[in-house]
Amino acid sequence: LHRTGRLEDAEETHREALAIQRKTFVLPHPEVAGTLRNIAALRTARHRWSEAEQLLAEALELYSSSVGKAHPYHAITLVEFAGVLVATGRLAEAATHYAEAL
């Protein structure tokens, strides 16, 4: 759905999945973090920066607690978070997250 430009439909599907995951998995869980990242990507595609930032912040917390900060998923999420910061003009903050991702 995302690739076909049906962003709202894609987001609805991810929100439904997130609701199921929150009921099914014991938190923190990396699957929940991954779904939050997917929703954040859809919000980013629509320039809904604040919402994307909040979702990515939650995903980072879940990844830190579930798979650890050394895991590639945590690093990828840091880069995505930094991208949102760049888009909102917060370059110094973004640089910190890019550096941490390395």
C-alpha angles and dihedrals in degrees: 000000000000092000092050092053095251092130098157092051090047092050092049090053091050092047090053090050090049092053090052092046093050089055095042107040129062106239135271093050128157093221090062090049090051092053090049088053091051092052090046090053090054091049090048090052087058093044093247090146101166093052092046091050092053093049093048091048089055091046090052091052091050093047092048091052098040110034101008136243093281092063118107092234090060091050093048090051091050089055092049090048090050090051090057089049091052090050090054094047097253096131100157091054090046091052090055092053093045089052092048090051090060 
